[in-house]
């Protein structure tokens, strides 16, 4: 195995891992959007601040 073979294998590995990450992120975002949304889902910094004051 010479240097060009190793380079080819590394490039294939990078491409496959990049595609895997893109597909996983796409599936996770679709699953989050398709789930029953009760208005409470959001990012961690978008907390339900008014719920803290109800007690």
N, C-alpha and C positions, 0 to 999 in steps of 0.2 A: 504494500500500500504506500503510494507516494504522497507528496504534499497536496496535489490537486484532488486526490481521492478523499483525503481527510477534510479539505475545504468543502468539497461537495457534500459530504456527510454532515458537517456542521451547519451548512446552509439549509439542508433539508430538515435538520432537527430544529433550527430556529423557525423555519416556516411552519412546521407542524405545530410547534408549541404556540406560536402566535395565532394560528387558526383556532387552536383549542381554546385559548383564552377568549378570543372574540366570540366563539360559539357559546361558551359558558356564560359570558356576560349577557349575550342576547337572550338566552333561555331564561336566565334569572330575571331579567327586566320584564320579559313577557309574562312569566309566572306571577310576578308582583302586580302587574297591571290587571291580570285576569282574576285575581283573587277578590273575594267579597270585600269591598272597601267601605268601612263604616266612618270614614272621615278622620280616623286616627293615625293612618299610616303617613309617614313622612320621614324626613331625614332626622338624624339624631339631634341636630340643633334646632329643629322645628318642634319643640316639645309642646305638650298640651298645658300651657302655662295657666290658663284659666281654670283648669281642673285642680290645680294646687290651691287655689283660693276658695274653693267651694266648701272646704271642711270647717 
